[in-house]
């Protein structure tokens, strides 16, 4: 009887250690990239039922890095409204996401969300100020605005120096919340795809890395990209900004 009990204990310990080992292996970049692109080995396929939930629910690291990154980038988040009244009411349904990219008041957002209006009202950490459209960049689908009579020093989010890599964790930010995802692949030059379909209220939201740097902004959700969202990279945002400022 005692022998059987010991065998059971040993068996349970072995199973637990095996599962822990699988989970550890699942969270390596190699496993994640294989999983994202449907290129799992036979062994990984066998492990998948056990580790799939771990990948889907725990790969998005909710730790101090995430908190620090959000705190660093949060002051640069801007919400744009068509009228002062909308801005004062802070009506979520009428808000357009944007991000402050220079300390002297330049803002970037998606032009499709602006409906060709030339003046918008920006809610910046509770203060409402007028912002004028400076340039619309086609075919990139971007609009640059500048705070009117900008005399204040505005907090910005730094552009990411390095291009994002496959499997890299990113965070989408709005004033109302944060969503995490992984870089899936590059769709084309300066356009990346993340492995999560962001809600409509995250359209034009800034996308940051765990260093609190701007990786890009989210494009409008495309029904053809089920479960995914495209982002315009920080590299093109920075290049176009330089053109706007030099005008």
Secondary structure, 3 states (H helix, E strand, C coil): CHHHHHHHHHHHHHHHHHHHHHHHHHCCHHHHHHHHCCCCCHHHHHHHHHHHHHHHHHCCCCCHHHHHHHHHHHCCEEEEECCHHHHHHCCHHHCEEEEECCCCCEEEEEHHHCCCCCEEEEEECCEEEEEEEEEEECCCCEEEEEECCCCCCCCCCCECCCCCCCCCEEEEEECCEEEEEEEEEEEECCEEEECCCCCHHHCCCEEECCCCCEEEEECCCCCCCCCCEEEEEHHHHHHHHHHHHHC
